[in-house]
Amino acid sequence: MMVSLAERLHEVEQRLRSAERAAGRVSGCVKLLAVSKTKSAEAMILAYRAGQRHFGESYLQEALVKQRQLAHFNITWHFIGPIQSNKTRSIVNHFSWVHSVDRLKIARRLDEQRSPDSAPLNICLQINVSGEMSKSGVPIDELPEFAAAVSELPRLRLRGIMAIPAQTTGFDNQRAAFRALRMAMEQLPYKTLDTLSMGMSNDLEAAVAEGATIVRIGTAIFGSRR
Ligand SMILES: *Cc1c(COP(=O)(O)O)cnc(C)c1O
């Protein structure tokens, strides 16, 4: 039997609501970011018609094409992929959120290039929480210094931190990495901090148990990527 995209989206929303309930958190407090990288504008429209408004993209060129196709939809765009310094100008002009800031040089460019006519760019600092193979993310022990420098940049609004922990199985193992992230953010003194961007298709329950405020879900909504 074919399960429609709207049904899969609904199932993810149900998973989120039960994870919130299990954690004793307010129903609806965790925001669902639909990760649409490699997926068509048509698939995104199906999710949109089912009520989804926040979408996450990892590849700039692909995202810009879909933004043109979807210009008349009321979508909030989040950039979640690796950032090359020659792409920052396009990123600041086409996204409301950037989750993957992991170098001060990139943060400074985003700050300089954000138009004074736009609201400050919402950003999360990407943390390399489990020493994953991918080189993205600052080590957790460098977070305080990095956050201090970024918090000085006026065109950026430092909302929180993001991470992609190494894939593990077992709720408790998954929780350990998310707990480390939560505790790292709790050490920071900035009053703009309200976002823990953590949890994907395979571990959203553990992330919600540790205080995630945004989960980034691709596969469970749109199906696997080739
Ligand atoms: C691809 C991606 C996701 C979504 O992962 P799924 O396992 O498909 O849910 C989330 N966050 C980031 C940063 C990604 O690149």
The ligand as a Tripos MOL2 file, in Angstrom:
@<TRIPOS>MOLECULE
LIG
   15    15     1     0     0
SMALL
NO_CHARGES

@<TRIPOS>ATOM
      1 C1         19.9520   15.5270    5.7740 C.3       1 LIG1
      2 C2         19.9470   16.2290    7.0690 C.ar      1 LIG1
      3 C3         18.9210   16.0010    8.0080 C.ar      1 LIG1
      4 C4         17.7770   15.0260    7.7980 C.3       1 LIG1
      5 O1         18.1740   13.7150    8.0300 O.3       1 LIG1
      6 P1         17.1450   12.4910    7.9570 P.3       1 LIG1
      7 O2         17.9070   11.3670    8.5820 O.co2     1 LIG1
      8 O3         16.8350   12.2630    6.5220 O.co2     1 LIG1
      9 O4         15.9390   12.8540    8.7480 O.co2     1 LIG1
     10 C5         18.9620   16.7270    9.1860 C.ar      1 LIG1
     11 N1         19.9620   17.6150    9.4390 N.ar      1 LIG1
     12 C6         20.9440   17.8560    8.5600 C.ar      1 LIG1
     13 C7         21.9870   18.8510    8.9070 C.3       1 LIG1
     14 C8         20.9720   17.1540    7.3620 C.ar      1 LIG1
     15 O5         21.9880   17.4060    6.5080 O.3       1 LIG1
@<TRIPOS>BOND
     1     1     2 1
     2     2     3 ar
     3     2    14 ar
     4     3     4 1
     5     3    10 ar
     6     4     5 1
     7     5     6 1
     8     6     7 2
     9     6     8 1
    10     6     9 1
    11    10    11 ar
    12    11    12 ar
    13    12    13 1
    14    12    14 ar
    15    14    15 1
@<TRIPOS>SUBSTRUCTURE
     1 LIG1         1 GROUP 0 **** ****
